[in-house]
């Protein structure tokens, strides 16, 4: 008699199990996409003006470029902060390994396995000018698209500066190490 009661529950349990499995597959796919392919990030603050919005820009970050090749100067990247490892920052690559960066007073060569990053708003940015070259291993991905605000919707292109040798503040990596 008790077996007959359970037979009525078999289709319901099977349906619940199938739905749970489908939700689990969705979250596994979402995790793989976020970890290895693409993710969203919120960029706030003045350091990347005018490229990104002061009050916050929602950007898409692809993670494949850092796995399959070196990043180039001019790319906007998401980086784990060398000063505060729990934070991520968005900056532009100004120099890659072997490049000379600096100003008229002092220059530095970016060491192997490192990049030199700077914010687009050079007067209001903490970047390699203060803490030096950043290890390539801290790269999280390349920013390629602005999703929000709507007026900035579109791709984030490379910006190669002919002269990145602007005057740096006296207190900073270059003045301390050279």
Number of C-alpha atoms within 10 A of each C-alpha: 5 6 7 8 9 10 10 10 11 11 11 11 11 11 12 12 12 12 12 12 12 12 12 12 12 12 12 12 12 14 13 12 14 15 13 14 15 17 18 15 18 16 22 17 14 20 24 22 16 10 17 23 20 14 11 15 21 20 25 22 22 23 22 14 13 16 12 8 8 13 20 16 19 19 20 28 23 24 23 20 16 18 10 9 10 8 10 18 21 28 27 26 22 24 22 25 18 14 15 17 20 19 15 9 12 14 15 18 15 19 16 13 14 19 28 28 27 23 24 20 15 17 11 13 18 18 25 21 23 18 16 20 24 22 17 18 12 16 22 24 25 24 25 18 18 25 18 17 14 10 9 16 14 13 13 18 13 14 14 14 10 6 9 14 15 11 12 19 12 12 10 16 19 22 16 11 10 9
